[in-house]
Amino acid sequence: MPRLNPAPWVATLLFSWLVFLTILPPKVQAHTYFNEPSPTNVEKPKTEPWTWPW
């Protein structure tokens, strides 16, 4: 069974991982959404008891 020569594809593999790990993450993290969620109010609204008319 023939063995693969790693010379042609190892450099491509390493260079592609170098691109993925150094160039792309800052570009992805710099992306911002137009409608960023605002923090919700932590306090619960005060509810009053319902007085039944009967």
N, C-alpha and C positions, 0 to 999 in steps of 0.2 A: 504494500500500500504506500503511495507516495506521500511525502511529508510536505507541508506548506512552507514556502520561503517567507519568513516574517519581514524581510526587508521592505517590500513595497507598501505594506499596509500598517506597520507599527508606527511609522512617522505620521501617517494620516490620522490614526487613532489618537495618538498623543496630542497632535495639534488641535484636533477637534475638541478634546477634553480641555485643553488650555483655553480655547475660545469659550466653551460653555462655562467654565469656572471663573474666568477673569473678566470677560467683556460683557456677557449677557446679564448676570445678576444685578449690577448697578443700573442697567437700563430698565430692567423689570421693576426694581424697587423704586425707581424714580417716577413710575407711572402713577398718576393720581386720577381719581374718579371725579366726575363733575358734581355729583350729589353725594358728598360724604355724609355718613350718618352723624347726627348730632347726639351728644350724650343725653340720655333720658333723665328725667327728674327722679331722684331717689325717694322723695317723700310720696307716700300714698295719699290720694285725695281723701279728705275727711267726708265720710258718708253719714247722713243723718237717718235715724230710724223712720220707717214709713208708718204714718199714722193712718190706720184703716178707718173709713168712715162709718162702719157699722157698729 
